Amino acid sequence: MVDSMYNILVPVDGSEPSKRAINEALKLTKGREDQYQITLLYVSTSPAYFPIYAEDTEQLVINVHELERAQGNKLLKTLKDQLHAESDVLVNTKHLFGSPAKEICQFADKEKVDMVIMGNRGMGTFGKMILGSVSNRVIQEVNAPVLIVK
């Protein structure tokens, strides 16, 4: 990543709030695309979080992992292509596995992002019951300004 550019991290999951977060990032960069880069981050839930009941559990874990990898990469490519169609801003993508809040915070701190823009809720049913559990943890733990988009 280029150090002199302002780096905006946008965690995505395909939900409407994450799509609105991308739109907010685009608004911020409009007219100054050469000064910004947007990093789209997708976090696949680790297969360890899935209950697995099968004789050949190792094979099932690999299949779930590969399915998650393919779905995440497809979403990132689709979103990156949409951004390129709308803007000249530099777009990076990153696909990680694990707990979304933990991975987002660690990535943001490791990459020293300048800002995180994310939706207030994600795709998960459980996540809809708990008001923005991932976004709440990111607000508490990340060492950068965080913009939460409703």
URWOFEN-V242774 format. One record per backbone hydrogen bond with DSSP energy under -1.0 kcal/mol. NH is the residue of the N-H (numbers start at 1). CO is the residue of the C=O. Records with the same first field share a line. If there is no record, write none. Layout:
NH: CO + CO
This chain:
6: 35
8: 37
9: 115
10: 39
12: 41
19: 15
20: 16
21: 17
22: 18
23: 19
24: 20
25: 21
26: 22
27: 23
28: 24
29: 25
30: 26
32: 29
35: 32
36: 33
37: 6
38: 90
39: 8
40: 92
41: 10
42: 94
44: 96
49: 46
50: 47
60: 56
61: 57
62: 58
63: 59
64: 60
65: 61
66: 62
67: 63
68: 64
69: 65
70: 66
71: 67
72: 68
73: 69
74: 70
75: 71
76: 72
77: 73
78: 74
79: 75
80: 76
81: 77
82: 78
83: 79
84: 80
85: 81
86: 82
87: 83
90: 36
92: 38
94: 40
96: 42
98: 44
103: 99
104: 100
105: 101
106: 102
107: 103
108: 104
109: 105
110: 106
111: 107
113: 108
114: 7
115: 7
116: 145
117: 9
118: 147
120: 149
128: 124
130: 126
133: 130
136: 132
137: 133
138: 134
139: 135
140: 136
141: 137
142: 138
147: 116
149: 118
